[in-house]
Amino acid sequence: MKLDIWHNLAWSRYKGAVFTALARQVAGRAVDVHVTQIALTDSRRAALSDVAMERFDYPHDVLFRESYDDISTLDLYGRVLRECWCSNADVTIIPGVDRPEYWLRALILAIRGRKRAVFFDSTRYDRPQRPLRRLAKQLFFKLVPWTLSYGERSRAYTMSLGFRAERALVRPQAAYLPAGYDARHVPAQREELRDPGNRVFLYVGRLSPEKGIDTLIDAFSQYRSVDPQAQLRIVGSGPEEAALKTLAAEHGVEGSVVFPGAMQDDALQKEYLRATALVLPSLSEPWGLVVNEALHHGCPVIVSDRCGCVPELGGWIALRDRGAGG
């Protein structure tokens, strides 16, 4: 069987690690996995980290070497049409439902009678529900008979759009972890790096409006009245950086709100290990992969009720508490 996974960007480190693990898992079996990536990166992610394709080992093609944003519509649609029409894959996985090129893939594969599925990460909590957007998703699902969702919230939303439960699958979540990561060492590493007397709250991600970081700074400024030594570290980059720094100054906490920029690998690992808690205050968040990363480093998490991971996170806490006899 030949499986072709379409994916937008080679930039995504955790997905690169997943694809590498998948390729190794099926090696020697009657399964041929291939990843077709549209571009190396896009404008939003280029500032967060570089593209580390040399660290990943899976069969792949990158169709365009420029940023996704810079690909002309004609070139993009023409290449997608050609690749899908000529593909001999037994199963093709489409990366989403919200771009015209996804519809083009789904339509061509349906015309050719090829088996197909779609990664679907939306939840009803993501954005305001609009009838036309809902109708568009329902129409898309007429073209694609299988979905692979991030979690139970996503799966429930899929089913609310009329998808059959037995064809709405939940895929396991993963985290990108630095080379040499070993869970057995995490408790000692946290003990070495943390200062229990000083609480450090951590945000990791893009600095953009939907992440709710302004609300986090507001809340932190209030918390400082009861814990003057607390610190908030906002790791990442994005269009809201200047406005967020101004907001911190207006609240008089600019000395306690630190913007160290985007981080990756060992530097980011140390942030998780030092932090008292990761805070993800997103207004829209299909899942929240930084939650996975933080938990792998023993770092507690505080998330908004908009994050897709909330049901699974609640289950994890319940299992932990029962295991502790609580």
Solvent accessible surface area in square Angstrom, and as a share of the most:
residue,aa,sasa,rsa
1,M,114,0.51
2,K,59,0.25
3,L,25,0.12
4,D,12,0.06
5,I,6,0.03
6,W,4,0.01
7,H,12,0.05
8,N,33,0.17
9,L,14,0.07
10,A,3,0.02
11,W,47,0.17
12,S,14,0.09
13,R,29,0.11
14,Y,32,0.12
15,K,39,0.16
16,G,2,0.02
17,A,37,0.29
18,V,57,0.33
19,F,10,0.04
20,T,10,0.06
21,A,58,0.45
22,L,48,0.24
23,A,18,0.14
24,R,163,0.59
25,Q,116,0.52
26,V,18,0.10
27,A,72,0.55
28,G,91,0.88
29,R,158,0.58
30,A,90,0.70
31,V,46,0.26
32,D,76,0.39
33,V,5,0.03
34,H,39,0.18
35,V,1,0.00
36,T,6,0.03
37,Q,2,0.01
38,I,0,0.00
39,A,0,0.00
40,L,37,0.18
41,T,24,0.14
42,D,17,0.09
43,S,76,0.49
44,R,126,0.46
45,R,53,0.19
46,A,57,0.44
47,A,68,0.53
48,L,27,0.14
49,S,18,0.12
50,D,86,0.44
51,V,43,0.25
52,A,5,0.04
53,M,31,0.14
54,E,144,0.65
55,R,98,0.36
56,F,23,0.10
57,D,97,0.50
58,Y,12,0.05
59,P,67,0.42
60,H,68,0.30
61,D,72,0.37
62,V,21,0.12
63,L,16,0.08
64,F,26,0.11
65,R,161,0.59
66,E,77,0.35
67,S,24,0.16
68,Y,13,0.05
69,D,90,0.47
70,D,103,0.53
71,I,17,0.09
72,S,54,0.35
73,T,83,0.48
74,L,150,0.75
75,D,80,0.42
76,L,12,0.06
77,Y,72,0.28
78,G,32,0.31
79,R,69,0.25
80,V,0,0.00
81,L,87,0.43
82,R,128,0.47
83,E,54,0.24
84,C,1,0.01
85,W,131,0.46
86,C,97,0.58
87,S,23,0.15
88,N,102,0.52
89,A,2,0.01
90,D,68,0.35
91,V,31,0.18
92,T,3,0.01
93,I,15,0.07
94,I,0,0.00
95,P,24,0.15
96,G,9,0.08
97,V,13,0.08
98,D,106,0.55
99,R,91,0.33
100,P,84,0.53
101,E,4,0.02
102,Y,6,0.02
103,W,78,0.27
104,L,39,0.19
105,R,0,0.00
106,A,0,0.00
107,L,86,0.43
108,I,9,0.05
109,L,2,0.01
110,A,30,0.23
111,I,114,0.58
112,R,72,0.26
113,G,61,0.59
114,R,65,0.24
115,K,140,0.59
116,R,40,0.14
117,A,8,0.07
118,V,0,0.00
119,F,26,0.11
120,F,3,0.01
121,D,51,0.26
122,S,23,0.15
123,T,2,0.01
124,R,144,0.52
125,Y,56,0.21
126,D,17,0.09
127,R,138,0.50
128,P,94,0.59
129,Q,91,0.41
130,R,126,0.46
131,P,113,0.71
132,L,144,0.72
133,R,84,0.31
134,R,81,0.30
135,L,88,0.44
136,A,39,0.30
137,K,23,0.10
138,Q,55,0.24
139,L,91,0.45
140,F,0,0.00
141,F,18,0.08
142,K,166,0.70
143,L,39,0.19
144,V,0,0.00
145,P,42,0.27
146,W,93,0.33
147,T,0,0.00
148,L,32,0.16
149,S,0,0.00
150,Y,20,0.08
151,G,2,0.02
152,E,84,0.38
153,R,37,0.14
154,S,1,0.01
155,R,61,0.22
156,A,61,0.47
157,Y,8,0.03
158,T,0,0.00
159,M,74,0.33
160,S,59,0.38
161,L,8,0.04
162,G,65,0.62
163,F,21,0.09
164,R,138,0.50
165,A,39,0.30
166,E,104,0.47
167,R,66,0.24
168,A,1,0.01
169,L,79,0.39
170,V,60,0.34
171,R,47,0.17
172,P,127,0.80
173,Q,42,0.19
174,A,33,0.26
175,A,19,0.15
176,Y,28,0.11
177,L,44,0.22
178,P,12,0.08
179,A,86,0.67
180,G,78,0.75
181,Y,50,0.19
182,D,36,0.19
183,A,63,0.49
184,R,199,0.73
185,H,99,0.44
186,V,9,0.05
187,P,93,0.58
188,A,69,0.54
189,Q,59,0.26
190,R,26,0.10
191,E,144,0.64
192,E,141,0.63
193,L,56,0.28
194,R,74,0.27
195,D,77,0.40
196,P,109,0.69
197,G,62,0.59
198,N,62,0.32
199,R,115,0.42
200,V,26,0.15
201,F,31,0.13
202,L,0,0.00
203,Y,0,0.00
204,V,14,0.08
205,G,20,0.19
206,R,42,0.15
207,L,0,0.00
208,S,9,0.06
209,P,87,0.55
210,E,55,0.25
211,K,20,0.08
212,G,1,0.01
213,I,3,0.02
214,D,69,0.36
215,T,79,0.46
216,L,15,0.07
217,I,0,0.00
218,D,49,0.25
219,A,53,0.41
220,F,8,0.03
221,S,21,0.14
222,Q,132,0.59
223,Y,68,0.26
224,R,60,0.22
225,S,93,0.60
226,V,117,0.67
227,D,20,0.10
228,P,80,0.51
229,Q,125,0.55
230,A,1,0.01
231,Q,56,0.25
232,L,0,0.00
233,R,46,0.17
234,I,0,0.00
235,V,2,0.01
236,G,5,0.04
237,S,20,0.13
238,G,27,0.26
239,P,113,0.71
240,E,51,0.23
241,E,48,0.21
242,A,75,0.58
243,A,59,0.46
244,L,6,0.03
245,K,92,0.39
246,T,74,0.43
247,L,36,0.18
248,A,1,0.01
249,A,50,0.39
250,E,128,0.57
251,H,78,0.35
252,G,56,0.54
253,V,8,0.05
254,E,99,0.45
255,G,72,0.69
256,S,13,0.08
257,V,8,0.04
258,V,46,0.26
259,F,37,0.15
260,P,46,0.29
261,G,22,0.21
262,A,41,0.32
263,M,48,0.22
264,Q,60,0.27
265,D,40,0.21
266,D,86,0.45
267,A,50,0.39
268,L,25,0.13
269,Q,24,0.11
270,K,94,0.40
271,E,6,0.02
272,Y,3,0.01
273,L,5,0.03
274,R,98,0.36
275,A,0,0.00
276,T,29,0.17
277,A,7,0.05
278,L,0,0.00
279,V,16,0.09
280,L,3,0.02
281,P,18,0.11
282,S,0,0.00
283,L,104,0.52
284,S,23,0.15
285,E,18,0.08
286,P,43,0.27
287,W,21,0.07
288,G,5,0.04
289,L,39,0.19
290,V,26,0.15
291,V,3,0.02
292,N,22,0.11
293,E,23,0.10
294,A,0,0.00
295,L,49,0.24
296,H,79,0.35
297,H,3,0.01
298,G,39,0.38
299,C,1,0.00
300,P,72,0.45
301,V,29,0.17
302,I,91,0.46
303,V,36,0.20
304,S,28,0.18
305,D,99,0.51
306,R,104,0.38
307,C,0,0.00
308,G,1,0.01
309,C,3,0.02
310,V,42,0.24
311,P,56,0.35
312,E,60,0.27
313,L,19,0.10
314,G,38,0.37
315,G,34,0.33
316,W,113,0.39
317,I,68,0.34
318,A,41,0.32
319,L,115,0.57
320,R,126,0.46
321,D,53,0.27
322,R,156,0.57
323,G,74,0.71
324,A,86,0.67
325,G,70,0.68
326,G,89,0.85
